[in-house]
Amino acid sequence: MVSELFQQKADAVSHMKNRPTDDEMLQLYGLYKQATVGDNGTTKPGLFDFKGKYKWESWDELKGMSQEEAEKKYIELVDNLLAKYDN
């Protein structure tokens, strides 16, 4: 179960004035999925599904990280991105 602070940060990402880079968005995605679902147990997307493949890989790289640790890292990343893009 995710914390209220985690949910607030997830909401803040969708309301940022400027969009983070693709790499930063992938980091956010991976940490969000790890925090909310846990280890990636899905099948890797097909060869020509580039976006799906990158998202899958960003989540799969976090395999073994606890959901609590992923939540903490997600919150830290969002704070950094808000400072970087919402000034």
N, C-alpha and C positions, 0 to 999 in steps of 0.2 A: 504494500500500500504506500502510495506516494504522499509526501507531506504537503501541507498547504503552501509552504514557501516554494516548493518545487512547481506546483501548479501555477502559482503567481508568476514565476519566471518563464514557464512555458507560454503563458498568455502574453507576457511582455515581449517575447520574441516575435510574435505575430503582429505586434503593434510598433515595431521599431521604425524610426524615420528612414533609415537607410538599411538596405539588405546586406547582410554579411556575404563574404565570398563563398563560392561553391564549396571549398574545402572546409570552411567554418560551418556551413550548413550541414555537411556530411558528419562532422564531429558532433554537432547538436543532435542529429538524427540517431547516430549510433548510441550516444549516451542516453538519449530519451528512451529508445527501445530497450536498452539494457536495464535501465531503471524501472521501466514499467512492465516489461515482459520477462526479463532475465536472459539467459543464454539463447543465442540464435539457433533454433532447431528447424528452420525452414530450408527448403531446397534452393540452391543457388540459381538465380535467374539465367535464362538462355544467353547465348553468345551475343545476340544483337540487341539485348535489352540493357544498354549501357547504363542508363540512369538506375535501373533496378539493381544491376550488378554492383555499382559503386555504393549504393545505399546498403545492400546486403553485406558487402565487405567491411564497410565502416562499423556495422553492428557486430559482425562475426569476429573482428579483431579484439573485441572486448570480452570474448568468451572467458568465463572464469571469474570475472570481476563481480563482486556482490552488487545487488541492486541498490543497497544503501550507499556504497562507494560511487556507483555510477550517478546516483542522484546528487551526491555532494559535488562531484566533478562537473555535472551539468549546471548546477547553480553557480559555481565558480566561473565557468565558461560564459554563461549568460551575463553575469556581472561584468566581466571583461569586455564582452561585445557591446553591452549597453554603454559603457564608458567610452568605447571606441567609436561607436556609430550614432549614438543618440545625444551628442553634445551640440 
